[in-house]
Amino acid sequence: MDIANKKVYYPGICALRLEWPAEQSVNYSVVINFDEEQENNEVKYQLRLTRLKPVVEGQALFQIERISDVFINETLPDFIADRLAYAAGKVFYPLVIAVDHNGGFESIYNHKEILNRWPSVRNKILNDFEGGLVEDYLLKMEQQLSSQDNIQIAFLNNDWFLHTFFRPIYKEYGRNHSIENVYKFPIARDFKIEGYQTIEKLSAETNDFGGIELLHDGKILPLDDEYIEHKAEGNYEGYYLLHPKSKRIVSLFSSVTFKEVVKTSVSVKISIIPDGNEEFDHDFILDTNIDHLPVSDMVILDGSSRKGFWERLFNK
């Protein structure tokens, strides 16, 4: 449904609350770019994200399934080490994670299921690969799988989807629609920084096609340590487009840079894959605003003409 050129204003204290019914699934595409000096690599894949039924402990659970191959620079992994890592990594999916009340990643929930899947994954690897490298890799993999803490650390150190999608964004933003937090990313693992001091600003109005925008603007907060020779520098930018009703993520763009001696950067683009021939904003239209007034009472005609699909999705 096209509601371009319409804006809805949200007065008062602003807060985000996710409304994602149990057993509802949404498909997303993920594109991650790694850039260090003269080397650039792109990782691309698709996944299905499902909200699971609540458990006795009361934790919010999400299941992550890979629904496509993982492509590196538009091709499947071709080096032996990459192919081996890709084959072994399939043991983690479907992955079930627990998130906190703000929507932030909390823990790996289905560790026992992952362990039960490992024998069949291991046997397939032994049938498809041979050589000393394989045995060494399987041994290290089994050591990692034996501990739930090890698995969680591995994901926290490497999984950019978890770091960007499951950020604690569902909370109050106050009357100024802006708060500050310190966030960490896998790009800096040496503990030489506190994190990225980030201003999180929630839009006070929907954008020109009815979505809610959340902007992150961060800068490295270095440790106050006189013995660190090279002080780290870097920035973080995040753009989240949220569904006006459910508040789930429709698309996001995240860019993180880090520099001590060499500058590295990672950008992540995640976007919803609509069902069939539907537009991503086909159900954006709101029935009431937060004061339960008809949306028509709050609408102003404004904004530019309707943009193309991807340009509208990322507003970039």
N, C-alpha and C positions, 0 to 999 in steps of 0.2 A: 504494500500500500504506500503510495507516494504522499508523504506529508512534507515535502521540501518547502522551504521558505516559511516554516512555522517554528516558533520558539515557545517553550514553556518555562516560566520562572518559578523557582523554589525559594520562598522566603523563610526566615527563621533559622533555627539551628539545623544544620544539614548533617545527615547520616546516611550511610549506605548499609542496607540489609539484603543479603542474598536470598532469593526465593527460587530454589531449584528442587522440584519435587523428586522424591525417591524413584529410582528406576528410569529416570529420564536421561537420555543420551544426547550428546552434541558432538559432532565431528569438527576437528580443527586441522588446519595445515600449519606446519612449523618450518620456518626458514631461519637458520643461524649462520652468521658470517663471522669468521675468525680472521683477524688481520694483524700480522706482526711483521714490521719492516716491509720487505718486498714480497712476502708470502701471504696469499689470501685463499681461504678455503670456505666452501659453502656446504652446509649439511641441510638436507631437506627430507621431510617425511610427513605422514598424516597419522592422526590418532583419533580414537573415540574416547570421550570422557563421560562417565556415568556416575550419577549420584546414587549411592547404595542406600538400602534401608538402614535406619538407625540401629545401633547395637546396644547391648545391655549397658555398656560403659558410658553410653551417651555421646560417643565421639561421632563427628561428621566424617563419613568415609566417601572417597571417590576412587573409582576404578579407571585405570589408564590402559588402553589397548592400542598397540600399533596396528594400523589397518593398511599400511603400505610398507614397501621396502624403504630402507634408509639410503639415500643417494648422497654421495660426496662429489661435489663439482659435477652434478648431473649424471654420474655413473655409479654403479654398485661398487662396493669396496673390492679392490683388485689385488692389493698386496696381501701376502699370506697372513701377516700379523693382523691387518685390518679385518680380513675375512674371518679369522679365528676369533677375534674380539666380538665381531658382529654375531657370529654363530653362538658363542657362549652367552652373550648379552640377552638372547631371546628367553633365557630362563626366568628373567624378571617379569615378563609380561604374560598375562595381565598383571599389572602392579596395582595394589590397593594401598592407599595412603590415608592417614588420619590428618585432619586439619583442625586448627583451633577455632575459637568462636569468631575470630576476625578474618578467617579464610586463609591463614598462613600455614605452610607445611609444618607438620608436627612430627610424624613418624611413619615408618614402613609398617603396614598392618598385617600383611599376609606372608610373613617370613616362613612359616611352616609350609605353606603351599609352594613357595619358591624352592624350598629344600626337597619337597616331594617331586617336583618337576625335574630336578637336576639329573637323576640317573638316566632318564630318556634323552635329555639334551647331551649329556656326556657320551652316551653310546653313539648318537648320531655324529658327533664331532670325531670320534675315533674311527667311524666308518668313512668319513669324508676327508680326513686329514691324516698325515703320518709324519713321523720324525720326532727328534728329541724336543723340539720347541713345543710340540703339542702336549707332551707329558708334563713339562715344566709349567705350562700355562694352566693346565687342568688342576695341578696341585695348588697353585696360587689361588685359582678360582675357588676351589673347595675350602681353602683356609679363610677366604673372605666370606663365603656363604655361611660358614659355621656360626658367625656372630651377627646378630641383627644390628648391633652398633656399627660394625664394619660396613655393612651394606648401606646404612644411613649416611655414614661419613662419605662413602664413595659417591652416593647420589648428590650430597651437598657439595662435593668438590668438583662434580662434573656435569650435572644435569641442569642445563640452562632453562629448560621448560619449567621445571619445578620452581626454580628461583624467580622466574618472571610471572608465571601464571598464578602460582599460589603465594602471592604476597599478601600481607595482612591489610587489605584495603577496606574491609567491611567494618566500619566503625564511625564514630562521630567526628565531624570536621569543624564543629563550632559555628558561631555566627559569622565569622570571617571566611568560612569555607576553606581554611588553610591550617595545617599543622606541620610539625617537624619530627623526623625520626632519623635514626642512623641505620643504614642497610649495608649488608655485606654481600659480595659476589664471588664466584669461583675464580675470577680473574686475578685476585690477590689472595694467595694462600700462605704467605710467609709471616703473617701477623705483624707486619710493620705499620699497619694503619688501623685506626679504630673502625673504619668503615667509610661510608659516603653520607655526609650530613645532607639530608634531603628534605626539601619543602614539598609537601603534598597538597595540591590545590584542586578542589572539586568545583566544577563549573556551577554557577548559580542559575544557569538556564540550560535547556537542551540546545543542541546545535541545530544547524539548518535542516537536518532531516530527522530530528527527534531523539538523537542519542545523548547519553550523559557522558561528559568528558572528565577524566581525571589526569592531571599533569604532575609529573615528578621532576624535580630539578635538584641535582645533588652535586656535591664537591667532596673530594677526599678529605677526611679528617685524620691527619698524620699523628702518630704517637709522639708524645713529648719525651723524646729520648735523644740525648746529645751524642750518643755513640753510633747512631745511624748515619752512615756516610752520605748516602743519597736519599734525600727526602722524596717520598713518592708524591706524584701529582696525578690528577685525573678527575673526570666528570662522569655523571650519570644523568641520562634523560629518559623519561618514561612517558608514554602516552597510552592511556586506556580509554577505549570506547565501550560503554556499558549499555545494556538493554534497559530502556526506560521503565519497564515493568518488573522484570525478574532481577535486574541488576547484574546478570551474568556477563562475563566478558564476551564481547562481540569481536573485538580485535585489539591488539596491543602492539606497540613498537617500543623497544628498549635498546639503549646504546650505552655501553660502559667503556671507559678508557682508563688505562693505568700506565704510568711511566715512572721508572726509576732511572735506568740507563737507556733501555729500549722501550719504545712506546708500543703497547698492544691495545687492541680494541675488539669488542665483541658486540654485535648487534643481533637482536632477536625480533622476528616478526611472526606473530601468531594471528590467524584469522579464522573465523567460523566458516564452515562449508555448508551453505544452505541446502535444504532438502530439495531434490528435483530442480525445477525451474524457478523456485522462489527467490525473491530478492532477500538480502540479509536483513532488511528492515521491514519485511512484509507485515509484521505484527507489532510495529513500534507504537502505533497510535494509542494514546492514553484515554481512559474513560474519565478519571478524576485526577486532580492534583492532590497534594498532601493535605489541603484544607477541605477536600471533598467537594470542591467546586467544579462545575463542568469545564473541561479543557478549553472549550470555545470562549469562556470568559477570560482566559489568560493569554490567548494567542495574539501575537502581533505579526503582521506581514512584514517580512524583512529578509535579507540574505540574498545570496546569488542564485543563479539558475541551477538546476539539477546537474550534478557531475556524473562522470562515469563510475562504474561499479567499484573498481579498486581505489580510485581517487577519493570516492565518497567513504569507503570503508576505513581508510587510514587517515583521511582528512589531511593528506600530505601532498 
